[in-house]
Amino acid sequence: MNFQHPVRNPRPRPGVLSPMKTFFILLLMGSLAHGAELSSKKHVRYQNTAGASVLRQILDVHYDASSTKTAKPVILWVHGGAWKFGNKTHSIGPKAKAFTEAGYVLVAMNYRFYPKASWKDQAGDVAAAAKWIQQNISAYGGDPKRMILMGHSAGAHLAALTAADPSYLKKAGVPYNHIKAAVLLDGAGYDLPAVMNTSAGKHLKLYQEVFGNDPAQLKAASPNHQFSKKRPAPDYLIIPVSNREITQLQSNNLAKTIKNSGNHAEVHVARNRTHMTLNQKIGHPGDTPTKVILKFLKARLSK
């Protein structure tokens, strides 16, 4: 009887890699080609306000774990939700990937909601998150002296107000000049007295409920009323969508006020986007508003 010996894998010749080694090298090269190694530190407590929900006082840090020794600009993301609802995780995945790969650290925060917290409290929460960044972000490769406030809808209002009125950052102990830019996505509450005069129905009711009717308080809550020629302000990129007249009007008026104060502002109208899809598409490959944001930040941070 003829017995066939089992076939064994031959040893690779000198200078020739085995198929398994070749596979792992190609896998490693592929991972390196993708650049950033996205990691997330989630549910970090950034303040401890008595009587408030812990859930509303936490943040997530999205960063490049392969490059924590390089001080990168930090984006503080403030979600929308009519000052009453929302979450730091909404549509955050594409943003975390895109901005991390572009060389930023992205911090996404929760904040307290109306009616348990006022708009003043909420702006204070943004400043408190900025304070946490100042004290802790270097461990994640972030530069605490180069922060960008970015928000959508109600979050755009809170980002704009915290960047425009230095009192919130001062109270938190954050140097005002550490905020380098504000990026605002389709906000409509930049000039609240004007909003009250031009709104009706459920929109008017929403603003009256959250901000009241006192003229002094409406001005205090309005980013548009905080700028002065005596004080430098962060650079602003304001992005309304093309199908909402109120956000375009509010955006253009805010930019005009900022420019009249001697500071820098740009308006980019997002085409083929709704109030919701503008936020949802940020970070997606080929998204035009994302490209505009990255171009703006690169230009302003390099000045």
N, C-alpha and C positions, 0 to 999 in steps of 0.2 A: 504494500500500500504506500502511496505517496502522501506524505504529510507536508503541508505548506506551513512554513514558519510565519508567525504573525508579522505584519508590516509595521516597522517602527519609524517614527519621524526621524529623518536624518538630521544630524547636527548641521547647523548652518556653517557654510564655508567661512573662513576668516574674512572679515569686512562685509559680510552679508547679514542683514538683520533678519531674525525669525519673523514669521507673520504676526505672532502675538506682540512682539516688541514694536513692530511697525505700526500695529493698530493703536497701541498706547501712545506712541509718539504723535501720531496724527490726531488722536483725541486731545492731547495736551496742546498741540499747535492750534487746534480749533478753538479751544477754550481761551487761549491767549489772544487769538484774533478777535474775539468778541469784546475784548477790552475789560470794562469794569466788572467786578465780581459783586453783584448786588446783594447786600445783606440788609436786614431790618432788625432794629431793636424796638420792640412794641410795648405799649401800655406803660410808658414811663411817667411817673407822677411829677408834674412840673410846678405845682403849688398845692397848698393844703389849707383851703378855705373852710372854716368851720361851718357845718350845716349843709354844705354843698356836696352833690354827688361826686364820688371819686371818678366815675366814668367821664364826667365833664371836665376833669382836670388832668388829663393824661395826653401824651403825644407819642408818635412813632418817629423813629429816625431811620431814614433810608440812605445808605451810604455804600461806598466802594470799599469792601473789606480788604482788597489787595493794595490799597493806596491810602492808608490812614496816617501816613507821615507827612503828607502834603496838605497844606492849609488851603482848602477850597472854599469858595463863596457858599453861603448857606441860604436856602430858600425856606421861608416859613410859610406853609400853606394853611389858609384859613377857609374852611368849607362854607358853602351857602346853606340856606334853609330858612329864610324869612325871619332870622333872629330867634326862631322857635324850635327848629329841628335840624337834622343833618348829622353827619359823622365824618371823621377824619379819613375813613377808609373808602368813601364813595369815589369811584373812578380814579383811585390813586395809583393803581398798578402801572399803567402806561406812563404816568408822570414820573414815578419813582425810577423806572427804567431809563426813560429819555434824559432826565436831568442828571441822573447819576453818571450815565455814559458821557454826557456833555461836560462833566467835571464839576458837578455841584453836589452838595449834601442837601437832601430834602427832608424837612421836618414837617410832619402833618399833625395839627393840633385839634383837640376838641375844646369847646368853651361852654360856659354856662348859658342856659336858655332863659328867654323871657317866658313867663313873668317872674320867675324866681330871681332872675338877674336882669339888671337894666342894661341899656346900650353902653353906659359908662363902665359897668362891671365887665362887660364883654371886651371892650377896648383894653381894660386893665388886664384881662386874661391874655390878650395878645402880647402885651408888654411883659407879663410874667413869663410867658413862653420864651420871649426874647431874652429875658434874664437867665432862664435855664440854659439857653443856647450859649450865652456869654460864659457861663460857668462850666459847661460840660462838653461842648461840641468838639473841642480839640481832640478828644479821645476817638472821635469818629472821622477825623480828617477834615474837620470844618474850621473855618476862620471866623472867630467871633466878632471881628472888626469889619466883616463884609457880609452884612445880612440884607436879604431882599424879602419884603413882605408881599405875598401874592394871595389873592382871594377871588372867589366867584360869588356874584349876587350879594347877599347880605355880608358874606365874607369879604367881598371887594370893598364894601362900605367900611367895615371894621379895619381892614388893612390900610385903606386910604386915610381914615381918621387917626389911627395910631401913628402913621408916618407924617401926618400933617400937623398934629397937635403934640408938641414935645412934652407936655405935662405927664402923659401916661408913662413914657419911657423914663422920664426923670424920677417919677415916684417909684418905679421898679428898680432904679439904679443902673439903667442902661444908657451909655453915652449916645446922644441923639445922632452924632455923625457916624455911628456904626451902622445905621440904616442907609444903605447906598441907593436903593431903588424900591419902587412899589409897582407891581403889575396887577392891574384891575380888570377882571373879566365880567363884563356886562352888568355892572352895578347901576342902580337907579336912585341912590339916596345920597348923592354928593352935595346937593343943595336942597335941604329939606323944606325951607320956606317956599321955594319954587315948586317942589314936588306937590306940596299941599294945594297950591294954586292951580295946578294942571292935572291933578288926579281926580278920579271919581270912583264911585262904587266900591268894590271890595279892595282895590288898591289903596284908595284914600283911607278906608277903614283900617287897613293893616298899618299904615304909617301913623295914623292917629293913635292906635292902640299901643304901639311900641314906643313912640316918641312924644306923644301928647300934643298939645296945641299952644303951649307957652312959647312966644316968639324967641325969647332969650335961650330957652333950652333947644329949640330947633336949630338955632345958629350954632350953639355949642356942639351939637351932634353932627354938624355939617362940615365935612372936609373942606368944602369950597370957601368956608368963612374963616379958615385958620392961617392962611398964608400972609406973609409980610415981607416987604422989600428989605427989612432989617435983618432977616434971618434966612440963611441958606436952607434949602429943603432937599430931600432925596429926589432923584430923577423918577419921573412917572411915565409908564406905558399904560395907556387906557384903551381897552378893546371892547367896544360895543358890537352887537350883532346888527346886521343891516335891516332886519324886519321889526325892530323895536324903536319907535321914534323917541320914547322917553329916555332910553339909555344913550342914544346918540346925542340928544340934546344935552343931557346931564354930562356926558363925557366931554363934549366940545366946550361947554362952559367951564368945566373944571380945568381943562387944559389951558384955556384962555386966562383964567385966574392965576394959574401957576406961572405961565409965561410973563404975565404982567408983574409978578412979584420978583422977576429976574431969575427964575429957576427954569428947569428943563422939563418939558412934557411932550409926548407924542400920542397921537390917536391913530389907531388902525381899526377900520371897520371890517368885521369878519363877515364875508359873504358865504352864502349857502350853509349857514349855521343858525340854529335856534338858541334860545336862552340855555336850554339843557344840553344840546349837542356840542355847543362851544366848549363847555366844561368836559364833557365825556370824551371828546376827541383830542384834547391836549395830551401830547406825548405819543400819539399814534404816528407811525411812519408816513411821511408825506403831508402831514397836517400843516397848513399854511400858518395859522396863528402860532403854533409851536415854533416854527422857523422864525417868525417875527420876534417872538419872545427871546429866543436864543441869540439872535442877531443884535437885538437891543441890549441885552445884558452884557454881551461880549464887548460892545462898543462903549457902554457907559462905565463898566468896571475897569476898563483898560485906560481910562482917561487920567 
